[in-house]
């Protein structure tokens, strides 16, 4: 069963719009259907939804983002930090983290198979990031997105000070934010999405199309079809081409964060028992997985391994490690569509439970230490943070059955050459390991209990920015993003509450009575008089006045009584004044109470109205998305029908063309046969004529021969005697 889908409604803040994602989609759907049918959902159905939501809240996200490339100065601000620091490769980014580039910087991140690229002068925040939602807030600058795939139920949105752009199809997009001009440009090179305004306005953005908006109600400054590409777009295209040609994508899913770096730092091979394996190119003699890097506390998982190698993200958070001969090899495991991220796929040695202590002692001084080793194929990962059984099943889907027969029981790499040990204090402070790790004897490993997370907490934050991660990183006091910050060690003279010694004021101290208008005095509000200056003690004044007059010897009984009466009048006036002040104070308290009640009522009414607006926006958005889905389905059906008709027409044309060609071939064969028959007849006639001619010639030759034999070319004439037999012309007898 898929997790409860959540639909968002626009809520613009003073910096950039955000979205309230508090009501699951299933609840909205049930309410919408119940409202249409005039009935409410049953409590059983509601209980199922709540259970699904509670389970989703227990499990940490199954995906994170990663900064894998940047040029120039890029700054990073993690959740809970108040200052900016230099960005780190391989540090997992999740909800609440921010990135910023300076005027000459640019950066590339990956969120699963989606590539996020920041142009110069850009500030971006992951407003929300979990398995199904990725809401990005761009305060200024340029954000380019290459979305390869959107799974069912996933939402990808970009929020700006002007609008919210929800991406509904895989493709290429770009969002430019100009906070000074109050303009947001949305460009869709390929794909499509929906832009949302503050008042519930919606607008489809197709491809290729770009629209420039101003204000918060989708007011268009300009719009046009076709998008021109600049130098930043050419850079993104080059990065896309490089990623498209990745060899590692043939062996692992593109949703594995960090697979792009494996091509340049290792080679792939196929093992009969393990499947695809990847061998890193390392030159360190004592190298082992999870040995060169540092530990950082990243919520909500806790202790997370940050590897120093550029390729170290994917092999540290997905799959398993093994040894093929003397070489270490990373085994990604079976290819899954949506792999789950893990903070570190290791087993710790040491810890304590039930009053029994298995802690390790390392070094010459035998100081407290922490040790760990990589998990091998076939060894399941057991989270040390709170997670459901479904989460544990999902995160171990890439485990391969261990075919290593004859291996000792327990963990395969629970041995000195595979174990890395570090001091407990260095561990909790995130001090980088640079080959100066400690070795643990086999006896200590056998005595220690594996699989228990060390009971260590990160050091307290300093200036709200001192998270663990190594002393070689700048401890920033909150300077501007992208700048170089002076080095400050974490153990300076500042206190944990951001105050220096001797400064007893609160960080947000302002003179006054502590209310929002604390710079005013308590009685400067309209309708209340300012209290008068407190008079000195009247009895003491009277006593001193009488003593002065007695010392001069000029005090009479009448004067004494007169002074007494004056002081009595002053006391009565002062008492009346105090009574009036008391009444004014009571009135002031009543007025403040009324104001508080009025503010509470206004706030309550505003919350109710806002919730109603958000509910209406969500319902309208749900209806719009439903209509879009229906329209898209209809368009898909029409396209399929058109394609089927076109294919049928194509088949029919092919058949007709085939029949016509067959008929043409038959006719051609018939004509060829007729031509051959005519040629045969012609040859026979010519042969016959030739035979007749030959016979005639033969006959003529025979006649000529007979003529020659008879004495002349013409031969003897039977009706004419020969010249020898007849006489001459003169009647004389011929010659004998």
C-alpha positions in Angstrom: 0.0 0.0 0.0 1.3 3.4 -0.9 1.8 5.9 1.8 -0.9 8.5 2.2 -0.6 11.0 -0.6 -0.6 14.7 0.5 -1.8 17.6 -1.7 -0.5 21.1 -0.9 -2.1 24.5 -1.0 -0.3 27.8 -1.5 0.9 29.8 1.5 3.1 32.7 0.7 5.6 33.9 3.3 7.6 37.1 3.4 10.6 35.5 1.8 9.1 32.9 -0.6 5.9 30.9 -0.8 5.6 27.7 1.1 3.0 25.0 1.3 1.1 23.5 4.2 1.2 19.8 3.9 -0.8 18.7 6.9 -3.9 16.9 5.5 -3.4 13.6 3.7 -4.9 13.3 0.2 -7.0 10.3 1.3 -8.7 12.5 4.0 -9.4 15.2 1.4 -10.7 12.7 -1.0 -13.0 11.2 1.7 -14.3 14.6 2.7 -14.8 15.6 -1.0 -16.7 12.4 -1.7 -18.7 12.6 1.5 -19.6 16.2 0.7 -20.8 15.3 -2.8 -22.9 12.3 -1.5 -24.1 14.1 1.6 -22.6 11.8 4.1 -19.3 11.4 6.1 -16.7 8.8 6.1 -16.8 6.0 8.6 -14.5 6.0 11.7 -12.9 2.8 10.5 -11.7 4.4 7.3 -10.5 7.4 9.2 -8.6 5.2 11.5 -6.8 3.5 8.6 -5.6 6.8 7.3 -4.4 8.0 10.6 -2.4 4.8 11.1 -0.8 5.2 7.7 0.1 8.8 8.5 1.6 7.9 11.9 3.7 5.2 10.3 4.9 7.7 7.7 5.8 10.1 10.5 7.8 7.4 12.3 10.0 6.4 9.4 12.8 8.8 8.2 12.9 9.6 4.5 14.2 7.0 2.1 15.9 9.5 -0.1 18.2 12.5 0.2 20.0 15.0 -2.1 23.7 15.3 -2.7 25.9 18.1 -3.9 28.2 16.3 -6.4 29.8 19.2 -8.3 30.3 22.9 -8.0 32.4 25.7 -9.4 33.3 28.9 -7.5 32.2 29.7 -4.0 29.2 27.6 -2.8 27.9 28.0 0.7 25.7 25.6 2.8 23.4 26.1 5.7 22.0 23.0 7.4 18.9 22.6 9.5 19.2 24.4 12.8 22.3 26.4 11.9 22.3 30.1 11.9 25.4 30.7 9.8 26.7 29.7 6.4 29.7 27.5 5.8 31.5 26.1 2.7 29.6 23.4 1.0 30.7 19.8 1.3 30.7 17.0 -1.3 29.0 13.8 0.0 27.2 15.6 2.8 23.5 14.4 2.6 21.0 17.2 2.2 17.5 17.0 3.5 14.5 19.1 4.5 15.5 22.5 5.9 19.0 22.6 4.3 20.0 25.6 2.1 22.6 26.2 -0.6 23.8 29.5 -2.1 26.2 30.3 -4.9 28.1 33.6 -5.3 28.3 35.8 -8.4 30.7 33.4 -10.1 29.5 30.1 -8.7 27.3 27.3 -9.9 26.5 23.9 -8.5 24.9 20.5 -9.4 22.9 18.3 -7.1 21.1 15.0 -7.5 17.9 14.0 -5.9 17.5 10.4 -7.1 17.5 10.6 -10.9 16.6 14.3 -10.9 19.4 16.7 -11.5 19.2 20.2 -9.9 21.6 22.8 -11.1 22.1 26.3 -9.5 23.3 29.3 -11.5 25.3 32.2 -10.2 23.9 34.2 -7.3 21.3 31.6 -6.4 19.8 30.7 -3.0 17.7 27.5 -2.7 16.2 25.7 0.2 14.8 22.2 0.5 11.5 23.2 2.2 10.4 19.6 2.4 12.0 16.3 1.2 10.7 12.8 1.8 9.8 9.8 -0.3 6.9 11.4 -2.1 7.5 15.1 -1.8 10.3 17.4 -2.9 9.4 21.1 -2.4 12.2 23.5 -3.4 12.2 27.2 -2.5 14.2 29.5 -4.7 14.7 32.9 -3.1 16.8 34.3 -6.0 18.8 33.2 -8.9 18.4 30.4 -11.4 17.4 26.7 -10.9 17.5 24.2 -13.8 15.9 20.8 -13.4 16.4 17.6 -15.5 13.5 15.3 -14.3 14.1 11.8 -15.6 11.2 10.0 -13.8 8.3 10.8 -11.5 6.9 7.8 -9.7 3.2 7.5 -8.9 2.2 9.8 -6.0 5.4 11.8 -6.1 5.3 15.6 -6.1 8.0 18.0 -7.3 7.4 21.7 -6.8 9.5 24.9 -7.0 8.3 27.8 -4.8 9.3 31.4 -5.5 8.3 34.8 -4.1 5.7 35.0 -6.9 4.3 31.5 -7.4 4.5 27.8 -7.0 5.4 25.6 -10.0 4.4 22.0 -9.8 6.2 19.7 -12.3 3.8 16.9 -13.5 5.9 15.3 -16.3 9.5 14.3 -16.8 11.4 16.8 -18.8 13.7 19.8 -18.6 12.8 23.0 -16.8 14.3 26.3 -15.7 13.1 28.8 -13.1 14.6 32.3 -12.8 13.8 34.5 -9.8 14.5 38.3 -9.8 13.5 39.5 -6.3 14.5 43.1 -7.0 12.1 43.3 -10.0 9.5 41.0 -8.4 9.6 38.7 -11.5 9.7 34.9 -11.9 10.4 33.3 -15.2 9.2 29.7 -15.8 10.6 27.9 -18.8 9.7 24.4 -20.0 12.1 23.0 -22.6 10.4 19.6 -22.4 7.6 18.2 -20.3 4.9 20.3 -18.5 3.6 21.6 -15.2 1.1 23.8 -13.4 1.8 27.3 -12.0 -0.2 28.3 -8.9 -0.9 31.8 -7.6 -1.7 33.0 -4.2 -5.4 33.5 -4.9 -5.9 30.0 -6.3 -5.1 30.8 -9.9 -3.7 28.0 -12.0 -2.0 28.0 -15.4 -0.7 25.1 -17.4 2.9 25.5 -18.7 3.7 23.3 -21.7 6.7 22.8 -23.8 8.6 24.5 -25.4 7.2 27.6 -23.6 8.4 30.3 -21.2 6.3 32.8 -19.2 7.4 35.7 -17.0 5.2 36.5 -14.0 4.9 39.4 -11.6 3.0 39.7 -8.4 1.4 36.7 -6.6 -1.7 36.2 -8.8 0.0 34.8 -12.0 0.0 38.2 -13.7 1.9 37.6 -17.0 4.5 40.1 -18.1 5.4 38.1 -21.3 4.8 34.7 -22.7 6.0 32.9 -25.8 6.5 29.5 -27.4 10.1 28.4 -27.8 12.9 28.9 -25.4 16.3 30.3 -26.2 19.3 28.7 -24.4 22.2 30.7 -22.9 25.6 29.6 -21.6 24.2 28.2 -18.4 21.8 26.0 -20.4 24.6 24.8 -22.6 26.5 23.8 -19.4 23.5 21.8 -18.2 23.1 20.1 -21.6 26.8 19.1 -21.4 26.3 17.7 -17.9 23.2 15.8 -19.1 25.1 14.2 -22.0 27.8 13.1 -19.7 25.3 11.5 -17.4 23.4 9.9 -20.3 26.7 8.1 -21.2 27.3 6.7 -17.7 28.3 3.1 -17.7 27.3 2.6 -14.1 23.6 3.2 -15.1 23.7 -0.3 -16.7 24.4 -1.9 -13.3 22.5 0.2 -10.8 19.3 2.2 -10.8 19.6 5.9 -11.6 17.8 6.6 -8.3 21.0 5.6 -6.5 22.4 8.9 -5.5 26.1 9.3 -6.5 26.3 6.6 -9.1 27.6 9.1 -11.7 31.1 9.3 -10.0 31.7 5.6 -10.1 32.7 5.6 -13.8 35.8 7.8 -13.3 37.1 6.1 -10.2 36.7 2.3 -10.7 35.7 -0.5 -13.0 32.7 -2.9 -13.1 32.8 -6.6 -13.3 30.3 -9.5 -13.0 30.6 -12.2 -10.4 28.7 -15.5 -10.8 27.4 -15.4 -7.2 27.2 -11.7 -6.4 26.2 -10.2 -9.8 27.5 -6.8 -10.7 30.5 -5.6 -8.5 32.5 -2.4 -8.6 36.2 -2.2 -7.8 37.5 1.2 -6.7 40.9 2.4 -7.7 42.7 3.1 -4.4 46.4 3.4 -3.7 46.4 3.3 0.1 47.7 0.0 1.5 45.5 -0.2 4.5 42.4 1.2 2.8 39.0 -0.3 3.9 35.4 1.0 3.5 34.3 3.6 6.0 37.9 4.4 7.0 38.7 7.8 5.4 36.1 10.4 6.2 34.2 11.6 9.3 31.0 11.0 11.3 28.4 13.8 11.3 25.1 14.0 13.2 22.4 14.5 10.6 18.7 14.5 11.7 16.5 12.5 11.7 18.9 9.5 11.3 21.7 10.5 13.7 25.2 9.5 13.1 26.0 9.5 9.4 29.2 8.7 7.5 30.6 11.4 5.2 33.3 9.8 3.0 36.3 11.8 1.7 36.4 10.1 -1.7 34.5 11.8 -4.5 32.9 8.5 -5.3 32.2 7.7 -1.7 28.5 8.5 -1.5 26.8 5.7 -3.3 29.0 2.9 -1.8 28.6 4.3 1.7 24.8 4.5 1.7 23.6 1.7 -0.6 24.5 -1.9 -1.2 27.2 -3.9 0.6 31.0 -4.4 0.6 32.9 -7.6 0.1 36.3 -8.9 -0.8 37.0 -10.7 -4.0 40.5 -12.1 -3.5 42.6 -9.3 -2.0 40.5 -6.5 -3.4 37.6 -4.7 -1.9 34.5 -4.7 -4.1 31.2 -2.8 -3.7 28.1 -5.0 -4.4 25.0 -2.8 -5.3 22.7 -5.9 -5.1 19.6 -6.5 -7.2 18.4 -3.5 -9.2 15.4 -1.9 -7.6 13.3 1.0 -8.9 13.4 3.1 -5.7 16.4 2.2 -3.4 16.4 3.5 0.2 19.1 5.7 1.6 20.9 4.5 4.8 23.2 6.8 6.9 26.0 4.2 7.1 25.8 0.5 6.3 28.1 -0.6 9.1 28.0 -2.6 12.3 29.4 -0.9 15.4 31.3 -2.8 18.1 30.9 -1.8 21.7 28.2 -0.1 23.6 26.1 -1.1 26.6 22.7 -2.6 27.3 20.9 -3.9 30.4 23.7 -2.8 32.7 26.3 -4.7 30.8 29.2 -2.7 29.2 31.0 -3.8 26.0 32.8 -0.6 25.4 36.2 -0.6 23.8 39.4 0.9 25.1 41.9 2.0 22.4 45.4 3.6 22.3 48.2 3.5 24.8 46.1 5.3 27.4 43.3 2.9 26.8 40.8 5.8 26.2 37.2 5.0 25.3 36.7 4.2 21.7 34.2 3.4 19.0 34.8 0.8 16.3 32.9 -0.2 13.2 33.2 -2.4 10.1 31.2 -2.7 6.8 28.3 -5.0 6.3 28.8 -7.8 3.8 26.3 -9.3 1.3 23.7 -11.3 3.1 24.0 -9.2 6.4 20.9 -7.1 7.0 21.1 -3.5 8.2 19.4 -2.9 11.5 18.7 0.9 12.0 19.6 2.3 15.4 17.0 5.0 14.9 13.2 4.6 15.2 11.7 2.9 12.1 8.9 0.6 11.2 9.2 -3.0 9.9 8.2 -1.8 6.5 11.1 0.6 6.4 13.5 -2.1 7.5 12.3 -4.4 4.8 12.6 -1.6 2.1 16.1 -0.6 3.2 17.3 -4.2 3.0 15.9 -5.0 -0.5 19.4 -4.9 -2.0 20.8 -7.6 0.3 22.2 -10.6 -1.6 22.2 -14.1 -0.1 25.6 -14.8 1.2 27.1 -17.8 -0.6 30.3 -17.8 1.3 30.2 -21.3 2.7 32.5 -22.2 5.5 32.5 -18.6 6.8 32.7 -18.2 10.6 29.4 -17.4 12.4 28.5 -13.7 12.9 29.7 -10.9 10.8 32.1 -11.6 8.0 34.3 -8.5 8.4 34.5 -8.5 12.2 38.2 -8.8 12.1 41.2 -6.5 12.7 42.0 -5.7 9.1 38.4 -4.6 8.3 37.6 -2.8 11.6 38.2 1.0 12.1 38.4 2.4 15.6 38.3 6.0 16.7 38.4 7.9 20.0 34.9 8.5 21.5 35.5 12.2 21.8 37.0 12.5 18.3 34.0 10.5 17.0 31.4 12.8 18.6 33.2 15.9 17.5 33.3 14.7 13.9 37.1 14.8 13.6 38.2 13.6 10.2 40.0 10.2 9.9 43.1 10.6 7.8 44.8 7.2 8.2 45.5 7.8 12.0 42.8 5.4 13.0 43.3 2.8 15.8 43.5 -0.9 15.4 41.6 -3.3 17.6 42.8 -6.8 18.6 40.8 -9.8 17.7 40.3 -10.6 21.4 38.7 -7.2 22.0 36.5 -7.7 18.9 35.4 -11.1 20.2 34.6 -9.6 23.6 32.7 -6.6 22.1 29.1 -6.9 21.0 28.5 -5.9 17.4 25.4 -4.1 16.1 25.0 -1.6 19.0 25.2 2.1 18.3 27.5 4.0 20.6 25.7 6.0 23.2 27.3 9.3 22.2 25.7 12.6 21.5 27.1 15.5 19.4 28.7 18.4 21.2 26.5 21.4 21.9 26.1 23.9 19.1 28.1 27.1 19.1 26.4 30.2 17.7 23.8 27.8 16.4 26.3 26.5 13.8 28.7 24.1 15.5 27.6 20.8 14.2 30.0 17.9 14.2 32.1 17.4 11.0 35.7 18.1 11.5 37.9 20.9 12.8 39.2 21.6 9.3 36.0 23.3 8.3 35.3 27.0 9.0 33.2 27.7 12.1 31.2 30.6 10.7 29.6 33.3 12.7 26.9 34.0 10.1 28.6 35.9 7.3 27.1 36.3 3.8 26.8 33.2 1.6 29.7 32.5 -0.6 32.3 34.5 1.3 35.4 33.4 3.1 35.0 33.2 6.8 37.7 33.5 9.5 38.6 30.3 11.3 37.2 30.0 14.8 37.6 26.9 16.9 34.5 25.4 18.5 35.9 25.9 22.1 36.0 29.7 22.1 34.7 31.9 24.9 31.2 32.1 23.7 28.5 30.4 25.7 26.1 27.9 24.3 23.2 30.4 24.3 25.1 32.8 21.9 26.2 35.2 24.7 29.6 36.1 25.8 30.5 35.8 29.5 29.2 38.8 31.5 26.4 39.5 29.1 23.3 38.7 31.1 20.9 40.1 28.6 18.8 37.9 26.4 19.9 37.9 22.7 16.6 39.5 21.9 16.7 42.0 24.8 14.9 45.3 24.3 14.0 47.9 27.0 10.4 48.1 27.9 7.8 45.8 29.4 8.6 42.8 27.2 5.6 43.1 24.8 6.1 43.5 21.1 6.0 47.3 21.6 8.5 47.0 24.4 10.3 50.2 23.5 7.3 52.1 24.9 6.7 52.5 28.6 3.8 50.5 30.2 1.5 53.6 30.3 2.2 55.2 27.0 -0.7 53.5 25.4 -3.7 55.6 24.4 -6.4 56.1 27.0 -4.3 55.7 30.1 -2.6 58.6 32.0 1.1 58.5 32.8 1.6 57.8 36.6 2.8 60.8 38.6 6.2 61.0 40.3 6.1 59.2 43.7 6.2 61.8 46.5 8.7 61.4 49.4 7.4 60.3 52.8 5.1 63.0 54.2 5.6 62.2 57.8 9.4 62.6 57.4 8.8 66.0 55.7 6.5 67.1 58.5 9.0 66.1 61.2 11.9 67.9 59.5 9.8 71.0 59.0 8.8 71.1 62.6 12.4 70.6 63.8 13.7 73.5 61.7 11.0 75.8 63.0 11.6 74.7 66.6 15.3 75.3 66.2 14.6 78.9 65.1 12.2 79.3 68.1 9.4 80.6 65.9 6.9 77.6 66.0 3.6 78.3 67.7 0.8 75.9 68.5 -1.4 77.3 65.7 1.5 76.9 63.2 2.0 73.3 64.4 -1.7 72.6 63.8 -1.7 74.3 60.5 1.3 72.3 59.3 -0.4 69.2 60.6 -3.5 70.0 58.6 -1.5 70.7 55.5 0.2 67.3 55.8 -3.1 65.6 56.5 -4.5 67.1 53.3 -1.5 66.0 51.4 -1.9 62.5 52.8 -5.5 62.4 51.7 -4.6 63.8 48.3 -1.9 61.2 47.9 -4.2 58.4 49.1 -6.8 59.6 46.5 -4.1 59.7 43.9 -3.0 56.2 44.7 -6.6 55.0 44.7 -7.0 56.6 41.2 -3.8 54.9 40.1 -5.1 51.6 41.4 -8.3 52.1 39.5 -6.4 53.1 36.4 -4.3 49.9 36.8 -7.4 47.8 37.1 -8.8 49.5 34.0 -5.5 49.0 32.2 -5.5 45.3 33.1 -9.1 44.9 32.0 -8.3 46.7 28.7 -5.2 44.5 28.2 -7.3 41.4 28.9 -9.9 42.6 26.4 -7.2 43.3 23.9 -5.7 39.8 24.4 -9.1 38.2 24.1 -9.8 40.2 21.0 -6.4 39.2 19.5 -7.1 35.6 20.3 -10.5 35.8 18.7 -9.0 37.5 15.7 -6.2 34.9 15.5 -8.7 32.1 15.9 -10.9 33.6 13.2 -7.9 34.1 10.9 -6.8 30.6 11.5 -10.3 29.2 10.7 -10.5 31.4 7.6 -7.0 30.4 6.5 -7.8 26.7 7.1 -11.0 27.1 5.1 -9.2 28.8 2.3 -6.5 26.2 2.4 -9.1 23.4 2.4 -10.9 25.1 -0.5 -7.6 25.5 -2.4 -6.7 21.9 -1.8 -10.1 20.7 -2.9 -10.0 23.0 -6.0 -6.5 21.8 -6.7 -7.5 18.2 -6.2 -10.5 18.7 -8.6 -8.2 20.5 -11.1 -5.7 17.6 -10.9 -8.5 15.1 -11.2 -9.7 16.9 -14.3 -6.2 17.1 -15.6 -5.8 13.4 -15.1 -9.1 12.7 -16.8 -8.2 15.0 -19.6 -4.8 13.4 -19.9 -6.3 10.0 -19.9 -8.8 11.0 -22.6 -5.9 12.5 -24.6 -3.9 9.4 -24.2 -6.9 7.3 -25.2 -7.5 9.5 -28.2 -3.8 9.3 -29.1 -3.8 5.5 -28.7 -6.9 5.3 -30.9 -5.4 7.5 -33.5 -2.2 5.6 -33.3 -4.2 2.3 -33.6 -6.1 3.7 -36.6 -2.9 4.9 -38.2 -1.4 1.5 -37.6 -4.5 -0.2 -39.1 -4.3 2.2 -42.1 -0.7 1.5 -42.4 -1.3 -2.3 -42.3 -4.1 -1.9 -44.9 -1.9 0.2 -47.1 0.9 -2.3 -46.8 -1.5 -5.1 -47.7 -2.9 -3.2 -50.7 0.6 -2.3 -51.7 1.7 -6.0 -51.4 -1.4 -7.2 -53.4 -0.7 -4.6 -56.1 3.0 -5.5 -56.2 2.0 -9.2 -56.5 -0.4 -8.4 -59.3 2.3 -6.3 -61.0 4.7 -9.2 -60.7 2.2 -11.7 -62.1 1.5 -9.4 -65.1 5.2 -8.8 -65.6 5.7 -12.6 -65.6 2.9 -13.0 -68.1 4.3 -10.3 -70.3 7.7 -11.9 -70.0 6.3 -15.3 -70.9 4.5 -13.8 -73.9 7.7 -12.0 -75.0 9.6 -15.3 -74.7 6.9 -17.1 -76.6 7.0 -14.4 -79.3 10.7 -14.6 -79.5 10.6 -18.4 -79.7 8.1 -18.1 -82.5 10.1 -15.5 -84.2 13.2 -17.6 -83.9 11.3 -20.6 -85.3 10.1 -18.5 -88.2 13.6 -17.2 -88.9 14.9 -20.7 -88.6 12.2 -22.0 -91.1 13.0 -19.1 -93.4 16.7 -19.9 -93.1 16.0 -23.5 -93.8 13.9 -22.6 -96.9 16.6 -20.2 -98.0 19.3 -22.9 -97.5 17.1 -25.4 -99.4 16.6 -22.9 -102.2 20.3 -22.1 -102.3 21.1 -25.8 -102.3 18.7 -26.4 -105.1 20.2 -23.5 -107.1 23.6 -24.9 -106.5 22.5 -28.2 -107.7 21.0 -26.7 -110.8 24.1 -24.7 -111.4 26.2 -27.8 -111.1 23.9 -29.6 -113.5 24.2 -26.7 -115.9 27.9 -26.8 -115.6 28.0 -30.4 -116.2 25.7 -30.0 -119.3 27.9 -27.4 -120.8 27.0 -24.1 -119.7 25.9 -22.1 -117.0 22.4 -22.5 -118.2 22.7 -26.2 -118.9 21.5 -28.1 -122.1 18.2 -27.1 -123.6 16.2 -30.1 -124.6 14.2 -28.2 -127.3 17.3 -26.8 -128.9 20.0 -28.9 -130.5 23.5 -28.4 -129.7 25.6 -26.4 -132.0 27.7 -29.3 -133.0 24.6 -31.2 -134.0 23.1 -28.6 -136.3 24.3 -27.0 -139.3 25.5 -23.6 -139.7 23.4 -20.6 -140.1 24.0 -20.8 -143.7 22.3 -24.2 -144.0 25.5 -26.0 -144.0 25.8 -29.1 -142.0 27.5 -28.8 -138.8 30.9 -30.0 -137.8 31.3 -33.6 -137.0 
